[in-house]
Amino acid sequence: MIARPPKGELDKRIAGAVFVLFWLVAIAAWIVAGVALGKAGAWQPFVVDVGIVIASVGFAAPFLSTVKGFGVALLFAVIAVVGFAVGDFGGILPIVYFLRIVVPFFAVILAPTFKLANGVKIFA
């Protein structure tokens, strides 16, 4: 018999696989953008920024406990990619720099903090 997590919970094996897969995709994006370093166009910073978003979602995945939470993280990732597209291709640097700070902040600081806070039982 195989032990399965309750319905709606994100399996830790899947979260680990998402972590590894998303980091591999992000590293590949950064390599592709770095290879064309001499031929910088508008697409190069966008590819680097998409790599930041993908790496951030990959980092946050092990800290998410539900499938719904992971779906919300992916929705915010899509919104961030659209924001990076507008900022990079439109030349709006404040949007790009704001997202470059906020996206990793949510993944590195907030996801583990909320995981820790949800695990604390005060009046149990």
Secondary structure, DSSP 8 states (H G I E B T S, - for coil): ------TTB--HHHHHHHHHHHHHHHHHHHHHHHHTGGG--SHHHHHHHHHHHHHHHHHHGGG--BHHHHHHHHHHHHHHHHHHHHHHHHT-HHHHHHHHHHHHHIIIIIHHHHHHHHH--S--
